[in-house]
Amino acid sequence: MILYNVTTSLEPSIADEWVAYMREHHMAEVVGTGCFIKSTLLRLLNEEDGGVTYAAQYFSVSLEQLDAYQAHFAPALRQEMDKRFAGKYHSFRTTLEVVE
């Protein structure tokens, strides 16, 4: 199993709106692509510099499905995120293999 992790640091002023958007729209749209079997949203508790940071985790059964997501769906979904929250967040992505 593959874990695709998107860690996002937000300006505190948009945190509530961003979380609502993730819960109500974005995460369901990502899973709805058929490339992932489930997702979860976590908040980092050890914040630094007064920021707000979340990790959205998406589980895929193969690297091929993750590659398909990145090639066919990710650009449009990222563009939609940028339209809503441009300049108020920063994300980085990691890919991990679930060992156990």
C-alpha positions in Angstrom: 0.0 0.0 0.0 1.2 3.5 -0.8 0.6 6.6 1.4 0.5 9.9 -0.4 1.0 12.6 2.3 0.3 16.3 1.6 1.5 18.5 4.5 0.1 22.0 4.4 1.0 25.1 6.5 -1.7 27.7 6.6 -2.1 31.3 7.6 -4.2 31.1 10.8 -6.8 33.4 9.3 -7.9 30.8 6.7 -7.6 27.6 8.9 -11.3 27.1 9.6 -12.3 27.7 6.0 -9.5 25.5 4.6 -10.5 22.6 6.9 -14.1 22.9 5.9 -13.2 22.9 2.3 -11.0 19.9 2.7 -13.7 17.9 4.6 -16.6 18.9 2.4 -15.0 19.0 -1.0 -11.3 18.4 -1.7 -10.6 15.1 0.0 -13.8 13.5 -1.4 -12.8 14.7 -4.9 -9.3 13.2 -4.5 -10.7 9.8 -3.3 -13.4 10.1 -6.0 -10.8 9.9 -8.7 -10.6 6.1 -8.0 -6.9 6.3 -7.4 -7.2 6.1 -3.6 -9.1 3.8 -1.3 -9.3 6.2 1.8 -8.1 9.4 3.2 -7.6 11.1 6.6 -6.8 14.6 7.8 -4.6 15.3 10.7 -3.5 18.4 12.5 0.1 18.8 13.7 0.2 19.5 17.5 3.7 20.8 17.7 3.3 24.0 15.7 6.1 26.4 15.3 6.0 30.2 14.7 2.3 30.4 15.3 1.4 28.6 12.1 -1.3 26.0 11.6 -0.2 22.8 9.8 -2.2 19.8 8.6 -1.4 16.5 6.9 -3.9 15.1 4.4 -3.1 11.4 3.8 -4.4 9.4 0.9 -4.0 5.6 0.6 -3.5 3.9 -2.7 -3.0 0.2 -3.5 -0.1 0.9 -6.0 2.4 3.4 -7.3 0.7 3.2 -10.7 -2.6 4.5 -9.2 -0.7 7.4 -7.6 1.0 8.1 -10.9 -2.3 8.1 -12.6 -3.7 10.6 -10.1 -0.7 12.9 -10.5 -0.9 12.8 -14.3 -4.7 13.1 -14.8 -6.3 14.7 -11.7 -3.8 16.5 -9.5 -3.2 19.6 -11.7 -6.9 20.6 -11.8 -7.4 19.9 -8.1 -4.3 21.9 -7.1 -5.5 24.8 -9.4 -8.9 24.8 -7.6 -7.1 25.0 -4.2 -5.0 27.9 -5.5 -8.1 29.8 -6.7 -9.5 29.6 -3.2 -6.4 30.1 -1.0 -3.7 31.6 -3.2 -0.7 32.9 -1.3 -2.1 31.8 2.1 -0.7 28.3 2.3 2.2 26.2 1.4 2.2 22.4 0.7 4.8 19.7 0.3 4.2 16.2 -0.7 5.8 12.9 0.3 5.2 9.3 -0.9 5.6 6.5 1.5 5.3 2.7 1.4 3.2 1.2 4.1 5.4 -1.6 5.5 3.1 -3.1 8.1 
